[in-house]
Amino acid sequence: MLSTIGKKEFGFIFSILAVGIICAGLINTRLLKHFEIKTITKFALITQLIAGAGMILVIYFNGSFAILFLLTFIFLAMLGSILPNTTALYLASLPTAAGSASALVGSVSYLSAFLITSLLSLLHNNTTYPMVFIMWSCTIVALSCLLYRKNNYN
């Protein structure tokens, strides 16, 4: 399915996905005026969860690239809300140590990127399954953390 995409098309697709993240970030700033940050973040994570499940189904049933692209766009666009909101939630929970908390968020981001890409290289099997399952798993972990925090620290 993806092997027919050339360098030029890949660059175009990558650009469209980046625009989705940027647009979601802009929409997020407007939504914050009307909704709580946790509500927006929960909605974005649930949207990612559904899009990820759809991606898995499209790959399993060898569906069309257009549907896979749309679901990937939705999944990645949600990062425009999730990343700034979760960082703000974390920093707000430690107002007296915001600098240290920010450094910890940055360090954990790099560490998780290293661990996830290492796991992905171990699971590589010339299909898109490992990548999509890891993306979906990260969403499940993030949603679990948000719900755990919401239930236990409010």
N, C-alpha and C positions, 0 to 999 in steps of 0.2 A: 504494500500500500504506500509506504513512505519512500520506498527506494526509487520511485520515479520522479521525485522532487529534486530539481537541480539547485545549484548554489544561489542563483538569482531568485528563484521562487522561495527558497528557505529564508533568504534575507527579507523578502517581502512579507512572508508569514510572521517572521520574528518581529518585524516592525509593527504589524497589526496587533500582535499580542501585547507588545509594549504600550501601544496606544490604549488598549483596553485597561491596563493597570493604571495608567495616568488618568483616564476618564473616570474610573471608579474612585480614585483618590479625590478628584474634584467633586464628584457626587457625594462622597463621604463627608466632605467639609460642609456641604449644604444640609445633609441629613442630620449632622450633629446639632444643628439649631433646633431640630424638632423631636429627636429621639435620643434616648440614653445610649452612651457609648457601648455598653454591654449588649443592648438589644441589637444594635447594628452589627456588632461583631458576631453575635450568635447567628443572626440571619445570614451573614456572609459565609460563616463556617458551614451552616446547614446547606446553603446553596452549593458550596464546594463539595460537600459530601454527596449530594445528589448528582452533580455534574461528574464527579469521579466515578460513581457507580455507573452512570451512563457511558462513560468512556470505556470502562471495563466491558460492558455489554456490547458496545459497538466493535471493540477489538475481538471479543469472543465470537461474535456472529459475522465477523469480517464485513462490517458495515461500510458505508461510504465515507470517504475522506472528509467531505463537507460536514457531515454530522459530527465526526470526531473533532474537526477543527472548531466547530461551534462550541462543543462541550469543553474543549481545551481553553478556548477564549473565555468562556464563562468562569471556568475554574481559576484561571490565572488572573482574570480581572478582579476577582474577589480579594486578591492580595492588596489591591489599592485601598481597601478598607481594613483588612485584617492586620497588616503589618503596622500601620501607624496607631491603630486603636489598641492593639495588644501592648505595644510599647508604652502608650500613654497610661493604660490600666496598671501596668507593672510599676511605672515610675510614680504614679499617684499613690500606690500603696506604700511607698517608702519616701515620703517627702523630705525627710531630714538627711537622707543619703542618696539623693538623686544622681549625683556624679558617679558614685560607686555603682549604683544600680544600672546606670547607663553603660558603664564599662562592662558590667557583667552581662547585660543584654548583648552587647557587641561580641564579647568573647564566646558566649554560648551560641550565637549565630554562626560564627566561624567554626566552632567545634562541631555543631550539628551538621553543617554543610560537609565537613570532612568525613564525619561518620556515615552520613547518608550516601555520599558519593562512593565511599569505600564499600559499603554494603551493596550498592547498585552494581559496582564492578564485579563483586563476587557472585551476584545473582544473574549477571549478563547471560542471555541465551539467544541473542539475535532476534528477539521480539520486543514489543513495547510493554509487555506485561510487567516486568520488574519495575520499570519507571512509574507506570500508572499505579501499581499497587503501593509503592512507597509514597507517592504523592497522596494517595487516598489514606494511607495509614497515618501520615503526618497530620492530615485533617482530623482524623479520629482522635489522635492524641491531643491536638490543640483544643478541640471541642470538649473533650473530657476535662482538660485542665480548666477551661473557662467555666464549665458547669460545676466542677468541684470547688473552685474558688468562689463562685456565686453562691453555692449552697452553704459553704462553711465559713466564709469570712465577711458576710454582709451584716 
